[in-house]
Amino acid sequence: MQADLKMNFFVEDLINLPKVRVRSVVREREAIFLQLGFREEEVACPHCGKKTGELNQTRTVRVRDLPISGQLVYLQIPRRQFYCKKCRVFGVCGYKCIP
């Protein structure tokens, strides 16, 4: 367990994505899958700026990253949709590079 924790910190430094933590690393055949999660539970509403933690739904987006030692690397990033009670709108939280 301790070795897995150290490995996740190393991988977090390697991928260098702020506000993201590595939840798990899975190696299957010739590919590595990094399951990522966000460090912050609340996000700012894109309309009013108020912080909200009202999660509506989450779907995972798989993004291909640069290979490591000849193995394909995929980042599995949660794309979270929040609901703002103040504006009564839904907003998506994620990275700008992810569609």
JOSULMO-V447876 format. One record per backbone hydrogen bond with DSSP energy under -0.5 kcal/mol. CO is the residue of the C=O (numbers start at 1). NH is the residue of the N-H. E is the energy in kcal/mol with one decimal. If there is no record, write none. Layout:
# JOSULMO-V447876
co = {CO/CO}
nh = {NH/NH}
e = {E/E}
This chain:
# JOSULMO-V447876
co = {1/2/3/4/5/6/7/8/9/10/11/12/16/17/19/21/21/24/26/26/28/30/31/32/32/33/33/34/34/35/35/37/43/45/50/52/53/54/57/59/61/61/63/65/68/71/72/73/74/74/75/75/76/77/78/79/80/80/81/81/82/83/84/84/89/91/93/95/97}
nh = {5/6/7/8/9/10/11/12/13/14/15/16/18/20/39/23/37/35/28/33/31/72/28/34/74/26/35/36/76/23/24/21/52/49/45/43/55/83/81/79/63/77/75/73/71/68/32/65/34/76/63/77/36/61/80/59/82/93/56/57/91/85/88/89/84/82/80/98/99}
e = {-1.9/-2.1/-2.2/-2.2/-1.7/-1.9/-2.5/-2.4/-1.9/-1.9/-2.7/-1.7/-0.6/-1.3/-2.2/-0.6/-2.4/-2.3/-0.6/-3.4/-2.3/-1.9/-2.5/-0.5/-2.8/-2.7/-0.7/-0.7/-3.1/-3.0/-1.4/-3.3/-2.8/-1.5/-2.4/-2.5/-1.6/-2.6/-3.1/-3.4/-0.6/-2.9/-3.4/-0.6/-2.1/-2.0/-2.9/-3.2/-2.9/-0.5/-2.8/-0.8/-2.7/-2.9/-0.7/-1.8/-0.5/-3.4/-3.3/-1.4/-2.5/-0.6/-2.2/-0.8/-2.7/-3.3/-1.6/-1.7/-0.5}
